[in-house]
Amino acid sequence: MIRCARGGGNNSAFEALQQLDVAAFIVTGALSVDVAAARIVAQTALVAQVPMASIMSVTARGYAATIAPHQDVELPFDFFPERTVHLRASASAGLASGYVKPGSLSLP
């Protein structure tokens, strides 16, 4: 079961989490995220939603993946000395046991 709030960067984390390392699973029998594949998929999902954003980092540990996207945004007014702000965010998704059938997911 995948637990993740959907929307924005969380969709990227959700997509990244689905990139399982099959070779590691065959060797160890434990699920883990393929970080290289997760980074590519997360960037693709993020750009589809927010074209000017990019990924600063993708981390994966066992059953969880976290992405840290950022974007520079130009302000539409002259109130502050700097007209550009740097926005940063973080989104995570995690695998949990308990998937039984479609519709059985219990998201927080």
TORNU-615501 format. One record per residue: x, y, z of N, C-alpha, C in turn. Coordinates in nm, 3 decimals. Example, Ala and Ser with C-alpha at 12.3 -4.5 7.8 and 13.67 -1.06 7.14 Angstrom:
2
@n.c1: 1.319, n.c2: -0.569, n.c3: 0.780, ca.c1: 1.230, ca.c2: -0.450, ca.c3: 0.780, c.c1: 1.320, c.c2: -0.330, c.c3: 0.780;
@n.c1: 1.285, n.c2: -0.225, n.c3: 0.708, ca.c1: 1.367, ca.c2: -0.106, ca.c3: 0.714, c.c1: 1.290, c.c2: 0.003, c.c3: 0.787;
//
This chain:
108
@n.c1: 0.085, n.c2: -0.115, n.c3: 0.000, ca.c1: 0.000, ca.c2: 0.000, ca.c3: 0.000, c.c1: 0.090, c.c2: 0.122, c.c3: 0.000;
@n.c1: 0.055, n.c2: 0.223, n.c3: -0.076, ca.c1: 0.131, ca.c2: 0.347, ca.c3: -0.081, c.c1: 0.051, c.c2: 0.454, c.c3: -0.009;
@n.c1: 0.114, n.c2: 0.517, n.c3: 0.089, ca.c1: 0.049, ca.c2: 0.626, ca.c3: 0.161, c.c1: 0.113, c.c2: 0.757, c.c3: 0.118;
@n.c1: 0.032, n.c2: 0.846, n.c3: 0.067, ca.c1: 0.085, ca.c2: 0.974, ca.c3: 0.020, c.c1: -0.031, c.c2: 1.069, c.c3: -0.005;
@n.c1: -0.019, n.c2: 1.190, n.c3: 0.046, ca.c1: -0.117, ca.c2: 1.292, ca.c3: 0.011, c.c1: -0.091, c.c2: 1.330, c.c3: -0.134;
@n.c1: -0.194, n.c2: 1.333, n.c3: -0.216, ca.c1: -0.177, ca.c2: 1.361, ca.c3: -0.358, c.c1: -0.182, c.c2: 1.511, c.c3: -0.384;
@n.c1: -0.108, n.c2: 1.556, n.c3: -0.484, ca.c1: -0.111, ca.c2: 1.696, ca.c3: -0.525, c.c1: 0.027, c.c2: 1.758, c.c3: -0.523;
@n.c1: 0.055, n.c2: 1.843, n.c3: -0.622, ca.c1: 0.182, ca.c2: 1.915, ca.c3: -0.628, c.c1: 0.302, c.c2: 1.823, c.c3: -0.624;
@n.c1: 0.399, n.c2: 1.856, n.c3: -0.538, ca.c1: 0.521, ca.c2: 1.777, ca.c3: -0.525, c.c1: 0.495, c.c2: 1.638, c.c3: -0.474;
@n.c1: 0.383, n.c2: 1.620, n.c3: -0.402, ca.c1: 0.353, ca.c2: 1.487, ca.c3: -0.352, c.c1: 0.329, c.c2: 1.388, c.c3: -0.465;
@n.c1: 0.275, n.c2: 1.434, n.c3: -0.577, ca.c1: 0.261, ca.c2: 1.344, ca.c3: -0.691, c.c1: 0.397, c.c2: 1.296, c.c3: -0.738;
@n.c1: 0.495, n.c2: 1.383, n.c3: -0.735, ca.c1: 0.631, ca.c2: 1.345, ca.c3: -0.774, c.c1: 0.688, c.c2: 1.241, c.c3: -0.679;
@n.c1: 0.666, n.c2: 1.260, n.c3: -0.550, ca.c1: 0.712, ca.c2: 1.163, ca.c3: -0.450, c.c1: 0.640, c.c2: 1.030, c.c3: -0.470;
@n.c1: 0.512, n.c2: 1.036, n.c3: -0.497, ca.c1: 0.433, ca.c2: 0.916, ca.c3: -0.522, c.c1: 0.487, c.c2: 0.839, c.c3: -0.642;
@n.c1: 0.515, n.c2: 0.911, n.c3: -0.750, ca.c1: 0.570, ca.c2: 0.848, ca.c3: -0.870, c.c1: 0.710, c.c2: 0.791, c.c3: -0.842;
@n.c1: 0.792, n.c2: 0.865, n.c3: -0.769, ca.c1: 0.928, ca.c2: 0.820, ca.c3: -0.737, c.c1: 0.925, c.c2: 0.692, c.c3: -0.656;
@n.c1: 0.833, n.c2: 0.685, n.c3: -0.562, ca.c1: 0.826, ca.c2: 0.569, ca.c3: -0.474, c.c1: 0.796, c.c2: 0.440, c.c3: -0.549;
@n.c1: 0.732, n.c2: 0.451, n.c3: -0.663, ca.c1: 0.696, ca.c2: 0.332, ca.c3: -0.740, c.c1: 0.812, c.c2: 0.273, c.c3: -0.818;
@n.c1: 0.929, n.c2: 0.337, n.c3: -0.813, ca.c1: 1.047, ca.c2: 0.289, ca.c3: -0.884, c.c1: 1.124, c.c2: 0.192, c.c3: -0.794;
@n.c1: 1.079, n.c2: 0.070, n.c3: -0.791, ca.c1: 1.140, ca.c2: -0.030, ca.c3: -0.703, c.c1: 1.267, c.c2: -0.088, c.c3: -0.764;
@n.c1: 1.363, n.c2: -0.118, n.c3: -0.680, ca.c1: 1.490, ca.c2: -0.177, ca.c3: -0.722, c.c1: 1.471, c.c2: -0.328, c.c3: -0.729;
@n.c1: 1.441, n.c2: -0.377, n.c3: -0.847, ca.c1: 1.411, ca.c2: -0.519, ca.c3: -0.867, c.c1: 1.533, c.c2: -0.606, c.c3: -0.838;
@n.c1: 1.652, n.c2: -0.562, n.c3: -0.879, ca.c1: 1.774, ca.c2: -0.640, ca.c3: -0.855, c.c1: 1.797, c.c2: -0.660, c.c3: -0.705;
@n.c1: 1.779, n.c2: -0.552, n.c3: -0.627, ca.c1: 1.795, ca.c2: -0.564, ca.c3: -0.481, c.c1: 1.690, c.c2: -0.657, c.c3: -0.422;
@n.c1: 1.569, n.c2: -0.652, n.c3: -0.475, ca.c1: 1.463, ca.c2: -0.740, ca.c3: -0.425, c.c1: 1.496, c.c2: -0.887, c.c3: -0.452;
@n.c1: 1.549, n.c2: -0.915, n.c3: -0.570, ca.c1: 1.586, ca.c2: -1.054, ca.c3: -0.604, c.c1: 1.695, c.c2: -1.105, c.c3: -0.511;
@n.c1: 1.793, n.c2: -1.020, n.c3: -0.481, ca.c1: 1.906, ca.c2: -1.060, ca.c3: -0.397, c.c1: 1.867, c.c2: -1.068, c.c3: -0.250;
@n.c1: 1.797, n.c2: -0.966, n.c3: -0.200, ca.c1: 1.771, ca.c2: -0.958, ca.c3: -0.055, c.c1: 1.630, c.c2: -0.998, c.c3: -0.014;
@n.c1: 1.535, n.c2: -0.993, n.c3: -0.109, ca.c1: 1.396, ca.c2: -1.022, ca.c3: -0.075, c.c1: 1.326, c.c2: -0.905, c.c3: -0.008;
@n.c1: 1.393, n.c2: -0.790, n.c3: -0.001, ca.c1: 1.334, ca.c2: -0.671, ca.c3: 0.061, c.c1: 1.309, c.c2: -0.564, c.c3: -0.045;
@n.c1: 1.196, n.c2: -0.495, n.c3: -0.033, ca.c1: 1.165, ca.c2: -0.387, ca.c3: -0.125, c.c1: 1.249, c.c2: -0.264, c.c3: -0.093;
@n.c1: 1.298, n.c2: -0.200, n.c3: -0.197, ca.c1: 1.368, ca.c2: -0.072, ca.c3: -0.180, c.c1: 1.347, c.c2: 0.008, c.c3: -0.307;
@n.c1: 1.369, n.c2: 0.138, n.c3: -0.298, ca.c1: 1.348, ca.c2: 0.229, ca.c3: -0.410, c.c1: 1.478, c.c2: 0.245, c.c3: -0.489;
@n.c1: 1.468, n.c2: 0.239, n.c3: -0.621, ca.c1: 1.580, ca.c2: 0.265, ca.c3: -0.711, c.c1: 1.594, c.c2: 0.418, c.c3: -0.721;
@n.c1: 1.692, n.c2: 0.475, n.c3: -0.653, ca.c1: 1.705, ca.c2: 0.620, ca.c3: -0.642, c.c1: 1.727, c.c2: 0.686, c.c3: -0.778;
@n.c1: 1.808, n.c2: 0.626, n.c3: -0.864, ca.c1: 1.835, ca.c2: 0.686, ca.c3: -0.995, c.c1: 1.707, c.c2: 0.693, c.c3: -1.078;
@n.c1: 1.631, n.c2: 0.586, n.c3: -1.082, ca.c1: 1.504, ca.c2: 0.585, ca.c3: -1.155, c.c1: 1.403, c.c2: 0.678, c.c3: -1.088;
@n.c1: 1.404, n.c2: 0.683, n.c3: -0.956, ca.c1: 1.311, ca.c2: 0.770, ca.c3: -0.882, c.c1: 1.336, c.c2: 0.916, c.c3: -0.916;
@n.c1: 1.463, n.c2: 0.956, n.c3: -0.927, ca.c1: 1.496, ca.c2: 1.096, ca.c3: -0.959, c.c1: 1.441, c.c2: 1.133, c.c3: -1.097;
@n.c1: 1.459, n.c2: 1.047, n.c3: -1.195, ca.c1: 1.412, ca.c2: 1.074, ca.c3: -1.332, c.c1: 1.260, c.c2: 1.086, c.c3: -1.334;
@n.c1: 1.192, n.c2: 0.992, n.c3: -1.272, ca.c1: 1.046, ca.c2: 0.992, ca.c3: -1.272, c.c1: 0.990, c.c2: 1.110, c.c3: -1.193;
@n.c1: 1.052, n.c2: 1.142, n.c3: -1.080, ca.c1: 1.006, ca.c2: 1.255, ca.c3: -0.999, c.c1: 1.021, c.c2: 1.386, c.c3: -1.076;
@n.c1: 1.134, n.c2: 1.405, n.c3: -1.143, ca.c1: 1.155, ca.c2: 1.527, ca.c3: -1.222, c.c1: 1.053, c.c2: 1.537, c.c3: -1.334;
@n.c1: 1.027, n.c2: 1.427, n.c3: -1.402, ca.c1: 0.928, ca.c2: 1.426, ca.c3: -1.511, c.c1: 0.789, c.c2: 1.461, c.c3: -1.459;
@n.c1: 0.750, n.c2: 1.401, n.c3: -1.347, ca.c1: 0.617, ca.c2: 1.428, ca.c3: -1.289, c.c1: 0.607, c.c2: 1.572, c.c3: -1.242;
@n.c1: 0.714, n.c2: 1.625, n.c3: -1.182, ca.c1: 0.712, ca.c2: 1.762, ca.c3: -1.132, c.c1: 0.703, c.c2: 1.862, c.c3: -1.247;
@n.c1: 0.782, n.c2: 1.843, n.c3: -1.351, ca.c1: 0.782, ca.c2: 1.934, ca.c3: -1.465, c.c1: 0.646, c.c2: 1.933, c.c3: -1.536;
@n.c1: 0.579, n.c2: 1.820, n.c3: -1.537, ca.c1: 0.446, ca.c2: 1.813, ca.c3: -1.598, c.c1: 0.347, c.c2: 1.903, c.c3: -1.523;
@n.c1: 0.366, n.c2: 1.920, n.c3: -1.393, ca.c1: 0.275, ca.c2: 2.000, ca.c3: -1.312, c.c1: 0.324, c.c2: 2.143, c.c3: -1.295;
@n.c1: 0.454, n.c2: 2.160, n.c3: -1.276, ca.c1: 0.513, ca.c2: 2.292, ca.c3: -1.251, c.c1: 0.638, c.c2: 2.304, c.c3: -1.339;
@n.c1: 0.621, n.c2: 2.350, n.c3: -1.463, ca.c1: 0.731, ca.c2: 2.349, ca.c3: -1.559, c.c1: 0.859, c.c2: 2.421, c.c3: -1.516;
@n.c1: 0.849, n.c2: 2.524, n.c3: -1.434, ca.c1: 0.967, ca.c2: 2.600, ca.c3: -1.396, c.c1: 1.037, c.c2: 2.544, c.c3: -1.272;
@n.c1: 0.984, n.c2: 2.441, n.c3: -1.213, ca.c1: 1.044, ca.c2: 2.382, ca.c3: -1.092, c.c1: 1.146, c.c2: 2.275, c.c3: -1.130;
@n.c1: 1.236, n.c2: 2.248, n.c3: -1.036, ca.c1: 1.332, ca.c2: 2.139, ca.c3: -1.056, c.c1: 1.357, c.c2: 2.072, c.c3: -0.922;
@n.c1: 1.417, n.c2: 1.955, n.c3: -0.927, ca.c1: 1.442, ca.c2: 1.874, ca.c3: -0.808, c.c1: 1.581, c.c2: 1.906, c.c3: -0.753;
@n.c1: 1.588, n.c2: 1.942, n.c3: -0.624, ca.c1: 1.717, ca.c2: 1.961, ca.c3: -0.557, c.c1: 1.773, c.c2: 1.827, c.c3: -0.513;
@n.c1: 1.685, n.c2: 1.741, n.c3: -0.457, ca.c1: 1.733, ca.c2: 1.611, ca.c3: -0.410, c.c1: 1.620, c.c2: 1.509, c.c3: -0.408;
@n.c1: 1.660, n.c2: 1.384, n.c3: -0.421, ca.c1: 1.570, ca.c2: 1.270, ca.c3: -0.404, c.c1: 1.641, c.c2: 1.175, c.c3: -0.309;
@n.c1: 1.576, n.c2: 1.142, n.c3: -0.199, ca.c1: 1.634, ca.c2: 1.045, ca.c3: -0.106, c.c1: 1.536, c.c2: 0.929, c.c3: -0.092;
@n.c1: 1.592, n.c2: 0.813, n.c3: -0.076, ca.c1: 1.510, ca.c2: 0.694, ca.c3: -0.058, c.c1: 1.576, c.c2: 0.605, c.c3: 0.046;
@n.c1: 1.495, n.c2: 0.562, n.c3: 0.140, ca.c1: 1.543, ca.c2: 0.469, ca.c3: 0.242, c.c1: 1.439, c.c2: 0.361, c.c3: 0.258;
@n.c1: 1.473, n.c2: 0.244, n.c3: 0.209, ca.c1: 1.382, ca.c2: 0.131, ca.c3: 0.223, c.c1: 1.245, c.c2: 0.157, c.c3: 0.165;
@n.c1: 1.148, n.c2: 0.181, n.c3: 0.250, ca.c1: 1.009, ca.c2: 0.194, ca.c3: 0.209, c.c1: 0.962, c.c2: 0.338, c.c3: 0.192;
@n.c1: 1.051, n.c2: 0.434, n.c3: 0.188, ca.c1: 1.010, ca.c2: 0.574, ca.c3: 0.179, c.c1: 1.096, c.c2: 0.651, c.c3: 0.079;
@n.c1: 1.034, n.c2: 0.749, n.c3: 0.015, ca.c1: 1.105, ca.c2: 0.837, ca.c3: -0.077, c.c1: 1.067, c.c2: 0.981, c.c3: -0.044;
@n.c1: 1.165, n.c2: 1.070, n.c3: -0.049, ca.c1: 1.142, ca.c2: 1.212, ca.c3: -0.026, c.c1: 1.205, c.c2: 1.291, c.c3: -0.138;
@n.c1: 1.131, n.c2: 1.386, n.c3: -0.192, ca.c1: 1.187, ca.c2: 1.475, ca.c3: -0.293, c.c1: 1.188, c.c2: 1.617, c.c3: -0.238;
@n.c1: 1.283, n.c2: 1.696, n.c3: -0.284, ca.c1: 1.293, ca.c2: 1.837, ca.c3: -0.244, c.c1: 1.300, c.c2: 1.921, c.c3: -0.371;
@n.c1: 1.185, n.c2: 1.972, n.c3: -0.417, ca.c1: 1.185, ca.c2: 2.058, ca.c3: -0.536, c.c1: 1.208, c.c2: 2.204, c.c3: -0.499;
@n.c1: 1.246, n.c2: 2.285, n.c3: -0.598, ca.c1: 1.262, ca.c2: 2.429, ca.c3: -0.576, c.c1: 1.225, c.c2: 2.503, c.c3: -0.704;
@n.c1: 1.197, n.c2: 2.632, n.c3: -0.688, ca.c1: 1.162, ca.c2: 2.715, ca.c3: -0.802, c.c1: 1.191, c.c2: 2.861, c.c3: -0.768;
@n.c1: 1.246, n.c2: 2.934, n.c3: -0.863, ca.c1: 1.263, ca.c2: 3.078, ca.c3: -0.848, c.c1: 1.141, c.c2: 3.145, c.c3: -0.910;
@n.c1: 1.079, n.c2: 3.237, n.c3: -0.835, ca.c1: 0.958, ca.c2: 3.305, ca.c3: -0.881, c.c1: 0.980, c.c2: 3.455, c.c3: -0.876;
@n.c1: 0.948, n.c2: 3.522, n.c3: -0.985, ca.c1: 0.959, ca.c2: 3.667, ca.c3: -0.988, c.c1: 0.831, c.c2: 3.727, c.c3: -0.933;
@n.c1: 0.846, n.c2: 3.818, n.c3: -0.837, ca.c1: 0.731, ca.c2: 3.882, ca.c3: -0.775, c.c1: 0.670, c.c2: 3.986, c.c3: -0.869;
@n.c1: 0.538, n.c2: 3.998, n.c3: -0.868, ca.c1: 0.472, ca.c2: 4.092, ca.c3: -0.960, c.c1: 0.465, c.c2: 4.236, c.c3: -0.908;
@n.c1: 0.540, n.c2: 4.267, n.c3: -0.802, ca.c1: 0.537, ca.c2: 4.402, ca.c3: -0.745, c.c1: 0.676, c.c2: 4.440, c.c3: -0.695;
@n.c1: 0.696, n.c2: 4.570, n.c3: -0.666, ca.c1: 0.827, ca.c2: 4.622, ca.c3: -0.624, c.c1: 0.838, c.c2: 4.646, c.c3: -0.474;
@n.c1: 0.759, n.c2: 4.582, n.c3: -0.395, ca.c1: 0.756, ca.c2: 4.610, ca.c3: -0.252, c.c1: 0.886, c.c2: 4.570, c.c3: -0.182;
@n.c1: 0.949, n.c2: 4.460, n.c3: -0.223, ca.c1: 1.072, ca.c2: 4.412, ca.c3: -0.163, c.c1: 1.190, c.c2: 4.448, c.c3: -0.253;
@n.c1: 1.310, n.c2: 4.465, n.c3: -0.194, ca.c1: 1.428, ca.c2: 4.496, ca.c3: -0.276, c.c1: 1.457, c.c2: 4.387, c.c3: -0.380;
@n.c1: 1.440, n.c2: 4.264, n.c3: -0.342, ca.c1: 1.461, ca.c2: 4.152, ca.c3: -0.435, c.c1: 1.330, c.c2: 4.120, c.c3: -0.503;
@n.c1: 1.329, n.c2: 4.115, n.c3: -0.634, ca.c1: 1.206, ca.c2: 4.086, ca.c3: -0.708, c.c1: 1.188, c.c2: 3.936, c.c3: -0.731;
@n.c1: 1.289, n.c2: 3.855, n.c3: -0.697, ca.c1: 1.282, ca.c2: 3.711, ca.c3: -0.716, c.c1: 1.293, c.c2: 3.641, c.c3: -0.582;
@n.c1: 1.207, n.c2: 3.544, n.c3: -0.559, ca.c1: 1.214, ca.c2: 3.464, ca.c3: -0.437, c.c1: 1.243, c.c2: 3.319, c.c3: -0.476;
@n.c1: 1.312, n.c2: 3.250, n.c3: -0.389, ca.c1: 1.349, ca.c2: 3.109, ca.c3: -0.409, c.c1: 1.257, c.c2: 3.025, c.c3: -0.321;
@n.c1: 1.169, n.c2: 2.949, n.c3: -0.382, ca.c1: 1.075, ca.c2: 2.864, ca.c3: -0.309, c.c1: 1.130, c.c2: 2.722, c.c3: -0.301;
@n.c1: 1.122, n.c2: 2.663, n.c3: -0.182, ca.c1: 1.164, ca.c2: 2.525, ca.c3: -0.161, c.c1: 1.051, c.c2: 2.448, c.c3: -0.094;
@n.c1: 1.045, n.c2: 2.320, n.c3: -0.121, ca.c1: 0.942, ca.c2: 2.235, ca.c3: -0.060, c.c1: 0.999, c.c2: 2.096, c.c3: -0.037;
@n.c1: 0.921, n.c2: 2.014, n.c3: 0.028, ca.c1: 0.960, ca.c2: 1.875, ca.c3: 0.051, c.c1: 0.833, c.c2: 1.791, c.c3: 0.046;
@n.c1: 0.841, n.c2: 1.676, n.c3: -0.017, ca.c1: 0.726, ca.c2: 1.586, ca.c3: -0.024, c.c1: 0.777, c.c2: 1.443, c.c3: -0.005;
@n.c1: 0.701, n.c2: 1.365, n.c3: 0.070, ca.c1: 0.740, ca.c2: 1.227, ca.c3: 0.098, c.c1: 0.626, c.c2: 1.132, c.c3: 0.069;
@n.c1: 0.663, n.c2: 1.009, n.c3: 0.041, ca.c1: 0.566, ca.c2: 0.902, ca.c3: 0.023, c.c1: 0.628, c.c2: 0.776, c.c3: 0.081;
@n.c1: 0.546, n.c2: 0.685, n.c3: 0.129, ca.c1: 0.598, ca.c2: 0.563, ca.c3: 0.189, c.c1: 0.512, c.c2: 0.442, c.c3: 0.158;
@n.c1: 0.576, n.c2: 0.328, n.c3: 0.151, ca.c1: 0.505, ca.c2: 0.201, ca.c3: 0.132, c.c1: 0.464, c.c2: 0.148, c.c3: 0.268;
@n.c1: 0.347, n.c2: 0.087, n.c3: 0.274, ca.c1: 0.302, ca.c2: 0.024, ca.c3: 0.397, c.c1: 0.236, c.c2: -0.108, c.c3: 0.361;
@n.c1: 0.251, n.c2: -0.206, n.c3: 0.446, ca.c1: 0.188, ca.c2: -0.335, ca.c3: 0.417, c.c1: 0.037, c.c2: -0.322, c.c3: 0.436;
@n.c1: -0.037, n.c2: -0.410, n.c3: 0.371, ca.c1: -0.181, ca.c2: -0.412, ca.c3: 0.393, c.c1: -0.266, c.c2: -0.397, c.c3: 0.270;
@n.c1: -0.208, n.c2: -0.389, n.c3: 0.151, ca.c1: -0.289, ca.c2: -0.381, ca.c3: 0.030, c.c1: -0.362, c.c2: -0.513, c.c3: 0.011;
@n.c1: -0.491, n.c2: -0.504, n.c3: -0.004, ca.c1: -0.571, ca.c2: -0.623, ca.c3: -0.023, c.c1: -0.633, c.c2: -0.623, c.c3: -0.161;
@n.c1: -0.699, n.c2: -0.516, n.c3: -0.198, ca.c1: -0.764, ca.c2: -0.504, ca.c3: -0.330, c.c1: -0.786, c.c2: -0.356, c.c3: -0.357;
@n.c1: -0.812, n.c2: -0.320, n.c3: -0.484, ca.c1: -0.843, ca.c2: -0.180, ca.c3: -0.512, c.c1: -0.959, c.c2: -0.132, c.c3: -0.426;
@n.c1: -0.945, n.c2: -0.014, n.c3: -0.372, ca.c1: -1.050, ca.c2: 0.040, ca.c3: -0.287, c.c1: -1.027, c.c2: 0.010, c.c3: -0.140;
@n.c1: -0.925, n.c2: -0.072, n.c3: -0.107, ca.c1: -0.901, ca.c2: -0.106, ca.c3: 0.033, c.c1: -0.798, c.c2: -0.014, c.c3: 0.097;
@n.c1: -0.747, n.c2: 0.083, n.c3: 0.020, ca.c1: -0.646, ca.c2: 0.173, ca.c3: 0.074, c.c1: -0.709, c.c2: 0.266, c.c3: 0.177;
@n.c1: -0.643, n.c2: 0.282, n.c3: 0.289, ca.c1: -0.689, ca.c2: 0.375, ca.c3: 0.391, c.c1: -0.585, c.c2: 0.485, c.c3: 0.406;
@n.c1: -0.610, n.c2: 0.598, n.c3: 0.342, ca.c1: -0.516, ca.c2: 0.709, ca.c3: 0.345, c.c1: -0.550, c.c2: 0.802, c.c3: 0.459;
@n.c1: -0.448, n.c2: 0.860, n.c3: 0.523, ca.c1: -0.475, ca.c2: 0.952, ca.c3: 0.634, c.c1: -0.542, c.c2: 1.080, c.c3: 0.587;
//
